[in-house]
Amino acid sequence: MLQKKAKYFYLLFVIFLWSLYFFVSYQNFKNQKINTDIEVKKWDSILSVKNNLCQNKVLNNCLFADIYFYLHWPNKIIPGIYNFSGETLSWIFKQLQKWPPIKYVKFTILPGWTKFDIADRIAGLQQDLQDIFLKLVYDKKFIQSLQNQYPQLKKFWDLESVEGFLYPDTYFFKPSDLKSSLFPQLLIKTAVKNFINKTQTLDWHNPYNLSPYEVLIIASIVQKEEFNPQNKPLVADILIRRYLNHRKIGADWTLCYGLKVTSDKCKNYLYNKYLKDKSNPYNTRANFGLPPTPVSNPTLETIKGVLNPKKSPYRYYLHGKDWQIHFAKTANEHNLNKYKFLR
């Protein structure tokens, strides 16, 4: 009799230990952190989702998965692509019954970027969109539609390009947008709208009576020539006086725009063969006047620097090997700066 009771006690103890082990293991299974993307197609059921997770070894115990999915069977799941990072099963079940959150992708236009820089960035996402973007920049009908949509653009008169209006900022798009042939158009419209918002309260009147488009062109040059905000109004004043006094602007960066090269390749072209080329309308070392269009996309801060130039006795400036700007009042002083800071 005692032996029989001992067997029952032993059996109950084993069942207890097994139940405890099962309970603890099941709790650990429920609380495991899952990192995965789940695509739910139109006719998928929660069972097919579970099978995919098991087959891909996202879930570490398919027996527990069967139990959990049976106990928490949802009324419906919504098709879409879900991204989970460190989430539990209970959280995943809740999300599968909602519309999937959109995972936005960043696209950044840096201050001073040109259309060639932006096109190069677009090519990194999808090569065939690069040409679409570059054509749209000069598309007259597209530009006219932008001016109709944003009447503030009409103050810039007959625009030949949207260069200068693609405001430097970080933009967020759906992944599907980046794969669409309409992405270049969407990017331009979004950046132009941002330009309008940033400049809508700006007073374009200035001491030198420059037109808004002249201001924008000069700001695009200043953006490429000087990065220090304190120096921008000084550089702007020098360039404006050169322009109004019918002297050559003499900014190296402008000629690269005419050569259709990205900013990081510009320095490879700053030598006599290109500096003396008058056939390049953007070469302000060889030609008088402003370039036909802006040569980069300036920030609001730079535009304000051109609208409020800081008058000074300086006529020249250069950047030394120390990356610092050095101003000069006379040609002799400028040549001395070349000797001191460029050797």
N, C-alpha and C positions, 0 to 999 in steps of 0.2 A: 504493500500500500504506500509506504514511504517512497519506494523507488518510483512508483507511478506518479506521485505528486511532484517528485523531483524532476521527472521528465516534463510534466506540464509547466512547471516553473521555468525550467530551462528553455522550453519552447516559447513561452510568453516573453522571457527575457530577450531571446533572439529576435522575436517579432518586434519588441520594443526598440531594440538597437537598430534593427533594419528600418523601422518606421522613422526613428530619429535621424538616421543617415539619409533616408529618402527626403524627409522634410527639409533638412539643412541643405542638401544638394539642390533640391527644387527651389529653395529660396535664393541660393547662390545663382542658379540658372536665371531666375526672374530678374535678379539685380545686376546681371552682367552688363557691361557697357559695350554697346554695339556701334561700330563705325562702318557704315556702308551706304551705298546709293541703292535705292529700291525703285525700279520702274514698274508701275502698275499699268497694264494695258487695259483697253476698253472692256474686254470680256474676262479679265482675270478675277479669280476668287481669292479669298484669304488663304485657302488651301494651296493654291499654286504659288502664292507668295511664300508660304511656309516651306514648301518643297524646294523652291529656289534658294532660300536662306540655308536650308540643310545641305543641299547639294554643293553650295559654295562654301560650306563650313563656316558660315557666319555665326550660326547657332552651334554651341558645343555639345548639345544632347538632343537628338531628334525625338526620343521618347518623351522627354519633358516638354519638348515643343508641341507634340501631339496633345498632351494633357492641357497645356496652357491655352493653345488655340481652341480646343474644344470648350474649355471653361469660359473663355472670353470672346466667343464667336461674335463678330460685329454684324450689325444689320446690313451694312454696305461699306464698301471702300471706294474711294474716288480715284480714277485714273490720273496719272501724272508721274513726275520724277521727284522722288523725295531724297533728301540728303540728311543722313544722321551721323552725328559725331559725338560719341560718348553718351548715347541715350539708352534708356532701359526699354524692355518690351512694352510695359504699360504706356510709356510715352509714345512709342512707335504706333501702338494700336490706336491711340487717340488721334495722332496725326494722319493716319491712313483714312480716317473718317472725315477729314477736313480737306479743303483745297491745299495742295502742296505749296509751301512757302517758296517764293521766287528767290533763286540764288543769283544775285546781280554780279556782273563783271565790270571791273573798273577800266576806264579808258582815260588816260591823262594827257592833256595838251600842256606842255611846259611853257613857261614864259619865254617868248622869243622864238618859239618854234615856227617854222615856215610850213607852207603846204607840202613841201617835199619831205620834211620831217614827219608830218602827220601821215602822209601817204606811205612812208617807209614803215611806220608803226602799224598801219592798216594791213600792209603786205605781210607783216609778221603774223597776223590773225588769219588772213585769207588773201592769197596773192591776186586773184582776179578782181578784187574790189578796189585795188590801188588805182587802176586806170579809170574806173567809174568815178572815183573821188576827184581825181585831177581834172577830168572833163567837166564835172559839175562846178568846180571852182570858177570856171570861165563861162559857164552856160548862161547866156543872156536871158533866156526865158525863165530859167530857174531863179536868177538874180532878181528879175522883175517880179516874180511871184513872192519872193522874200520881201521886196519893197512894198508890195501891196498888202502883205500880211503885217509888216511892221513899218508903218508910215514914218517912223523916226529915221529910217534909213534914207529917206528921200532927201534929207539935208546934205547927203553926200553926192547928190546928183547922179550922173550917168556912170554907174559903177561898171568896171570891166572885170572885176574879180571880187571874191568874198575874202581874199587875204586881208588880214588886219581886223576882221570881224569875228574870227574864230577864237573866242575868248579863252585864255589859258586857265584851265581848271581841271578837276577830276570829275568825270561823268560816269554814271552807272547805267548799264544796259542789261537787258535780258540776254542769256546765252544765245537764244534763237535770233535775236537782233543782229548779233555779230556774224551770223552765217547767211544773212539775207542780203540780196543784191540792193536792197533799199537802205542798208546800213549807212553808206556814205551820205545819203540825203538826210537821214535821221540825225547823224552826227553834226552835219553842217547846221541844220535847223536848230538843234539843241544848243550848239555853241553860239550861234548868232542871237538866239533868244537870250542867252546869258549875257552877251555883250549889251543888248538893249537894256536889260535889267540893271546892269552895273553902271551904265552911263546915262540912265534916264533923267537923273537930277543934275547932270553935269552942265555947267555953263561953258559953251564952246567959244565964247568971246575971249580974246587974248590981246596983249599989248601990241602985237605986231600985225593985227588984223588978218591973220591967216584964216583960210576957209577950214571948215571941219575936216575935209579930206586931206588938206595939206598938213593939218595938225596930226592926223592919224599916220600919214606917211612918215613924217619926221619922228613921231613917237616910235614907229616900227624900227627906225634906224637907231634911235637912242637905246631902245631895248637891247639891240645887238651889240652896241658899242660900250655900254656901261651898266654894271650890275648894282653898284652902290647907290641906293636911293638918294643919298645926300648930294651926290655928284650929278645926277641926271638933269636937274634944272640948269646947271652950269654948262653941261655938254649940249643941252637943247639950245641954249642961248647962242653958243658958238656956231652951231649948225644953221640956225635960223638966220643969223647975220650973214653967214656965207651965202646962203640962198638968196636973201633979199638984196645983197650987194653984188649979185651976179658973179659970184666966185664959185669954183667947183666945191661941192660938198666934201669930197675926198674921204668917204667912208669905205673901208675895204670890204666890209660885209656885203654891201649892196651888189657888187659884181658877181658874187657867188650865186645870188638869186637868179641873175640872168643866165648863168651857166647851168641852172637846174640841178644843183647838187645839194645834198643835205648839209646841215650846219657842221657836223663833225668832220666832213671832208673839205670844208672851205679852205683851211690853211694850206692845203695842197695846191691851191690855184693862185695864191697871192705872190706872184712874181711877174716880171715885166711883160711876158707874152700876153697875159690876161689884163694886167693893169693898164696897158696902153691901147687896149682894144676898144675903139670908138663904136664899133658895130653892136656892142652890147649896151642896150639902152639903160641898163641898171648899173653900168659902170660909172660911178660918180667921181672917179679919179680922172677919167678921160672926157666925160661929158658934163656940161653945165645943167643946172636945174635939178629938180627932184626926179626920182625914178617914177615910172608910169603908175605904179601901184605900191601899196605898202610891201615891205620886204620881210615882215614877220608879224606875229600877233602879240601886241603889247598889252601890258596890264593896265589897270585903271591908274595905278600909282605913276606909271611912266607917262600916260596921257596927261595927267595933272601936271607933271613936271614940264611938259611942253606948253601947256596952257598958262603956266606960271613960271616962265624961265627966269633964272637968276642972272641979272646983268653983272658983267665983270669986265675987267680990262683984257681978259685973255682972248687970244685968237687961235691958239693951237692947243692940242693935248695929245698925249700918247700913253700907252700902257707899257711899263717896263717889264723886265723879266721877273720882277717881284710881284707882278699882276696889279701893281698900284698905278693910279692915273697921275700923270704929271702935266701940269698946265704951263703955258708960256705966253708972254705978251708979244714977243717979236719972233721973227724967223730965226735970228741968231740964237736967241734963248731956246727955241725949239730944237735947233740943231745941237746945241750943247746938251739938252736933255737926251737926245738920241745917243750922243757919245757916252753919257753917264749911265743911262739906264737900259740900253739895248745891246751893249757890248758883251 
